[in-house]
Amino acid sequence: MKVTDPSTGSVELLVTGVSTAELISSRAIAGLIGELRSEMTARKTSFESSERRVQRR
C-alpha cells in the first residue's frame, strides 16, 4: 500500500506484504486504515522530533 501527498506527489507511507485476504468487512478495512493513520502519525512525530534536534545544532 502506498500513501502519497496529493499536493506534492511524495510518498508518505509505503507498506508491503499486507494481506488483503482478511479485508472482507468494512470493520476490517476501517481497522487497517486506523493502523495506517497511526503509523503515519508516529513517523511524522518521529521525523519532527529528529528535525528539531538537527535545527538546534
Backbone bond lengths (Angstrom), bond angles and torsions (degrees), N, CA, C in turn:
res aa  C-N    CA-C-N  psi(-1)  N-CA   C-N-CA  omega(-1)  CA-C   N-CA-C  phi
1 M - - - 1.438 - - 1.515 107.76 -
2 K 1.298 115.64 137.40 1.450 121.13 -179.88 1.515 108.28 -126.77
3 V 1.323 115.61 129.66 1.464 121.97 176.57 1.519 106.89 -114.03
4 T 1.319 116.13 123.46 1.456 120.59 -179.65 1.522 110.96 -116.84
5 D 1.320 114.78 154.17 1.466 121.52 174.41 1.525 106.46 -81.27
6 P 1.323 118.19 117.26 1.468 119.77 -175.59 1.529 113.61 -64.01
7 S 1.331 117.37 -26.79 1.462 118.96 -178.04 1.524 112.78 -79.08
8 T 1.340 117.59 -29.05 1.461 120.40 -177.44 1.523 113.11 -114.02
9 G 1.319 116.41 -21.37 1.456 120.56 -176.36 1.519 113.10 80.35
10 S 1.339 117.02 0.98 1.467 119.45 -179.18 1.529 110.29 -75.38
11 V 1.317 115.19 148.13 1.457 121.52 -179.71 1.529 108.92 -78.60
12 E 1.310 116.70 120.44 1.459 122.21 -179.98 1.524 111.23 -89.55
13 L 1.326 116.40 -33.34 1.457 120.95 -179.09 1.517 108.49 -155.70
14 L 1.326 115.67 134.69 1.462 121.27 176.78 1.523 107.41 -131.19
15 V 1.327 116.19 118.46 1.458 122.16 -178.79 1.517 107.58 -124.03
16 T 1.326 115.82 127.47 1.460 120.37 178.71 1.522 109.55 -113.65
17 G 1.289 115.45 161.31 1.459 120.72 175.73 1.517 114.67 77.50
18 V 1.313 117.70 19.62 1.469 121.19 179.18 1.526 108.32 -82.81
19 S 1.305 115.81 123.24 1.463 120.01 178.56 1.532 109.22 -82.17
20 T 1.310 115.62 128.48 1.457 120.16 178.37 1.527 111.76 -93.32
21 A 1.321 116.60 -1.67 1.463 120.82 -177.24 1.525 112.59 -60.77
22 E 1.336 116.53 -31.36 1.462 120.02 -178.20 1.525 113.63 -90.24
23 L 1.312 117.52 -2.21 1.466 121.20 -178.76 1.529 109.86 -87.48
24 I 1.332 115.17 66.77 1.467 119.98 -174.70 1.519 112.60 -108.05
25 S 1.336 116.69 1.58 1.465 119.03 178.64 1.519 109.23 -140.60
26 S 1.317 115.27 160.58 1.462 119.23 178.56 1.530 110.48 -63.59
27 R 1.309 117.30 -31.30 1.467 120.69 178.26 1.530 110.95 -65.91
28 A 1.324 116.79 -41.71 1.464 120.72 178.42 1.526 111.25 -65.05
29 I 1.320 116.26 -40.83 1.467 120.85 178.50 1.524 109.81 -66.09
30 A 1.324 117.57 -43.03 1.460 121.25 177.93 1.529 110.87 -62.71
31 G 1.319 117.39 -37.16 1.457 121.22 176.89 1.521 111.76 -62.94
32 L 1.334 116.33 -43.52 1.459 120.87 177.71 1.526 110.53 -62.71
33 I 1.309 116.88 -44.16 1.466 120.62 178.94 1.525 110.08 -61.35
34 G 1.309 117.27 -41.30 1.461 121.16 177.49 1.523 111.45 -61.06
35 E 1.334 117.02 -42.12 1.464 121.02 177.94 1.531 111.03 -64.20
36 L 1.333 116.24 -41.65 1.465 119.63 178.74 1.521 110.96 -63.96
37 R 1.323 116.80 -41.82 1.475 120.18 177.69 1.518 111.31 -61.82
38 S 1.319 116.18 -43.01 1.467 120.29 178.86 1.520 110.80 -62.00
39 E 1.322 116.58 -43.20 1.461 121.10 179.49 1.521 110.95 -63.13
40 M 1.329 116.62 -42.93 1.458 120.13 179.39 1.523 110.76 -64.72
41 T 1.324 117.75 -40.98 1.461 121.87 178.37 1.524 110.54 -63.57
42 A 1.320 116.70 -44.15 1.465 120.88 179.53 1.526 110.79 -62.45
43 R 1.310 116.97 -42.72 1.467 119.98 179.77 1.523 110.79 -66.86
44 K 1.321 117.32 -40.56 1.464 120.98 179.72 1.518 109.76 -64.21
45 T 1.336 117.44 -44.24 1.457 121.69 179.45 1.520 110.18 -62.33
46 S 1.318 117.37 -43.82 1.457 122.26 179.00 1.522 110.50 -63.09
47 F 1.318 117.57 -43.00 1.456 122.29 179.90 1.525 110.58 -64.42
48 E 1.327 117.09 -45.28 1.460 120.61 -179.17 1.521 111.13 -64.21
49 S 1.327 116.93 -37.87 1.455 121.25 177.84 1.531 110.26 -64.32
50 S 1.313 116.85 -44.33 1.461 121.63 178.62 1.520 110.34 -64.24
51 E 1.314 115.95 -40.70 1.460 121.04 -179.22 1.533 110.86 -63.01
52 R 1.335 117.42 -40.36 1.466 121.19 178.19 1.519 111.00 -63.59
53 R 1.340 117.16 -40.03 1.463 120.66 179.25 1.528 110.44 -63.86
54 V 1.319 117.71 -39.49 1.459 121.64 -179.80 1.523 109.52 -67.25
55 Q 1.316 118.08 -40.43 1.463 121.67 -177.79 1.528 111.37 -67.50
56 R 1.309 118.12 -27.79 1.465 121.04 -179.32 1.521 112.57 -73.35
57 R 1.314 117.51 -19.74 1.469 120.57 -177.22 1.485 112.96 -71.86
